[in-house]
Amino acid sequence: MQLVESLVAACAAYADRVAVIEGGDEYTFAQLDARSAAIAAALVEHGVRPGEVVGLLAPRGWWRCAAVLGIWRAGAAVNSLDPGLPQARTAHVLKVSETVLVLRAPGAAGPPVDAAELWLDELRVSDAGLCVPGPLGYVISTSGSTGVPKCVAVPSVVLADIVDWHRDGWTAQEVPCTAHAAAVGFDVGYQELVTAWSVGAALVVADDEQRRDPFLLSKLLHEHAVVRAFLPVTSLHALAIAVGATGHLLPALREVVVAGERLVVNHEVRALFAGLDAELVNQYGPSETHVVTEHRLRGDAADWPVHPALGGPAVGAELLREADGQLVPFGEGDEAELVVAGRCLAVGYLGDELLTAEKFRELPQADGTVKRVYRTGDLVRQEGGVLHFVGRADDQLKVRGYRVEPGEIEAVLSQVPGVRRAAVVGRSLAGSTTLRGYLVLDPEEAAGIDAALLRAACAAELPDYMVPARFLRVSELPLTTSGKVARRELDDTGSPID
């Protein structure tokens, strides 16, 4: 059974259960079924065909939930549009992804879009039987090293396999009532939806204020007896501090899944899990694959390592390395770039066949067969039968769970009059990465350049997590012998730009 068929079947099987909790409102699976069917029928009436991409401008909440399922029921792929993105960036994503139509939730903020729009609350067409499986599940934009974002197209089978993986691995007695707190446009948000709905569990929506305030988030998790939460590492750290400060434990919690950046188990996290009957699950996977590894931390949290392993293969992924032009499995002690194969792979980058061919390769195995693979750029080492993160083979960073290519930020900064050269690096503190921009300025124009000007230039074209927190002026950028910027040699010796 395909993804959308299984979700529609779940709506019928759990019709009277609560599917979405938003504020003081509760919506049943029967309501989810009816509203998503109406949205799907309206999309078809407006000419949307299976395999096409539909944009969605909506915050987390009932309308967004119903729209995601409605788009899938029409056989289309979801392109989540963050209302906070600059208009130029949204326009680029719409163009590259060939988004045919945009659904907008009532009251949704965000810039006007260069595409046909429908308001979700104005759709009145209904067809309860509509369910057309489509080839794509969603399109997600990621930072690009060329100065513009890339659009990754992910097939629906990836989410279907994730559903099976979570359902088969769930061992707790409780129905996994799940927090819906992932940022709009973050692929974990789809994981929250499908893994909860497939087993008749409710999604508890965290609004933006609750998502950003760990004290409000802990209150939400407690009041609704949330059983499972997917959190970025920084949010886990903040939640652990909030729970420790208030003394409000979360007795219903059974599983916390983290992803997006390297997991750091600090004192506060150990204290949090010492008071919980819950597992901490470390998941890893680029946007081009979703989840491919998993490592579960159980037992006494005092014994957990500071940097847990990435773990072993998840969701049917094959974890390989390249040696002498062939794909081989990792052996104990092997250190290499992680190469992923399996049904978890994205279709590629929409509108960029060259980059797709570069990153998604067909490589031979020792037996002569050929596999389609994705080269992650992450260096890993196998120890104790599981993989551990070592570092990046390039300059890519992870900030607040998002992938960031420094080159994209540097391209924006280099367009500022008076900026001759720019380099952006990440500085890690307590498991969180912040960005710093190092600039070589034209002496004749330097007086007119300040931090406010630089931040405004970045904010006009980039999402907020890609705006450097600090800017420094340097006389020159250090170079490697090959002529590339030696980012590791940059430090805080430059002059702050205030």
HELIX and SHEET records of a PDB file:
HELIX    1   1 LEU A    3  ALA A   13  1                                  11    
HELIX    2   2 PHE A   29  GLU A   45  1                                  17    
HELIX    3   3 TRP A   62  ARG A   73  1                                  12    
HELIX    4   4 GLN A   87  SER A   97  1                                  11    
HELIX    5   5 LEU A  120  GLU A  122  5                                   3    
HELIX    6   6 SER A  156  GLY A  169  1                                  14    
HELIX    7   7 VAL A  188  TRP A  197  1                                  10    
HELIX    8   8 ASP A  208  ARG A  212  1                                   5    
HELIX    9   9 PRO A  214  GLU A  223  1                                  10    
HELIX   10  10 VAL A  233  THR A  246  1                                  14    
HELIX   11  11 HIS A  267  ALA A  274  1                                   8    
HELIX   12  12 ALA A  301  ASP A  303  5                                   3    
HELIX   13  13 GLU A  353  LYS A  359  1                                   7    
HELIX   14  14 PRO A  406  LEU A  413  1                                   8    
HELIX   15  15 ALA A  446  GLY A  448  5                                   3    
HELIX   16  16 ALA A  451  ALA A  459  1                                   9    
HELIX   17  17 ASP A  464  MET A  466  5                                   3    
HELIX   18  18 ARG A  487  GLU A  489  5                                   3    
SHEET    1   A 4 ASP A  25  THR A  28  0                                        
SHEET    2   A 4 VAL A  18  GLU A  22 -1                                        
SHEET    3   A 4 LEU A 203  VAL A 205  1                                        
SHEET    4   A 4 THR A 178  HIS A 180  1                                        
SHEET    1   B 7 GLU A 117  TRP A 119  0                                        
SHEET    2   B 7 THR A  99  ARG A 104  1                                        
SHEET    3   B 7 VAL A  53  LEU A  57  1                                        
SHEET    4   B 7 ALA A  77  SER A  80  1                                        
SHEET    5   B 7 LEU A 136  THR A 142  1                                        
SHEET    6   B 7 LYS A 150  PRO A 155 -1                                        
SHEET    7   B 7 GLY A 348  TYR A 349 -1                                        
SHEET    1   C 5 ARG A 228  PRO A 232  0                                        
SHEET    2   C 5 GLU A 255  ALA A 259  1                                        
SHEET    3   C 5 GLU A 279  TYR A 284  1                                        
SHEET    4   C 5 THR A 293  LEU A 297 -1                                        
SHEET    5   C 5 GLY A 312  PRO A 313 -1                                        
SHEET    1   D 5 GLN A 326  PRO A 329  0                                        
SHEET    2   D 5 GLU A 318  ALA A 323 -1                                        
SHEET    3   D 5 GLU A 335  ALA A 341 -1                                        
SHEET    4   D 5 VAL A 370  GLU A 383 -1                                        
SHEET    5   D 5 PHE A 360  PRO A 364 -1                                        
SHEET    1   E 5 GLN A 326  PRO A 329  0                                        
SHEET    2   E 5 GLU A 318  ALA A 323 -1                                        
SHEET    3   E 5 GLU A 335  ALA A 341 -1                                        
SHEET    4   E 5 VAL A 370  GLU A 383 -1                                        
SHEET    5   E 5 VAL A 386  ARG A 392 -1                                        
SHEET    1   F 2 LEU A 397  VAL A 399  0                                        
SHEET    2   F 2 TYR A 402  VAL A 404 -1                                        
SHEET    1   G 4 VAL A 419  LEU A 429  0                                        
SHEET    2   G 4 SER A 432  LEU A 441 -1                                        
SHEET    3   G 4 ARG A 470  ARG A 473  1                                        
SHEET    4   G 4 SER A 495  PRO A 496 -1                                        
END                                                                             
